[in-house]
Amino acid sequence: MQLGLDIGGANLKASDGASRSASVAFPIWRQREQLPAALQHLISPWPRASGFAVTMTAELADCFTSKSEGVRCILDAVNQVAEGRPVQVWQTSGEFAAVEIACEYPRLAAAANWHALATWAGRVAPAGRALLIDLGSTTTDLIPLRNG
């Protein structure tokens, strides 16, 4: 079972996509060095997770000097808690990539959570027009959809 992780600036979220989801407050700008421990606590209900699918917006927090630094810091923390299990990172190119690729091209991984949600919503609304509204703690996205 793959576990989805969304690492936001104010909250960390996990879901197995079937039966359980969790969200915990985590203001990364105050305690970025605690990210691995917070992620470990978040994923503890899923000890049998075989891998992780990651989206993020936390790299936009002002505790990072650049998006690149933030992406690398976040993915380092995820790799620590993954303990060798595969980690895939959603990119705005419309596909998952290995951590190494996401770190090499961090702008494709940075703030890609809106794109992951829009890709899924496009499958739910494959014809006509729709408006996807994603209100988060630190970001708001308005995404027009047309024919998926």
Secondary structure, 3 states (H helix, E strand, C coil): CEEEEEECCCEEEEECCCCCEEEEECCHHHHHHHHHHHHHHHHCCCCCCCEEEEEECHHHCCCCCCHHHHHHHHHHHHHHHHCCCCEEEEECCCEEEEHHHHHHCHHHHCCCHHHHHHHHHHHHCCCCEEEEEEECCCCEEEEEEECC
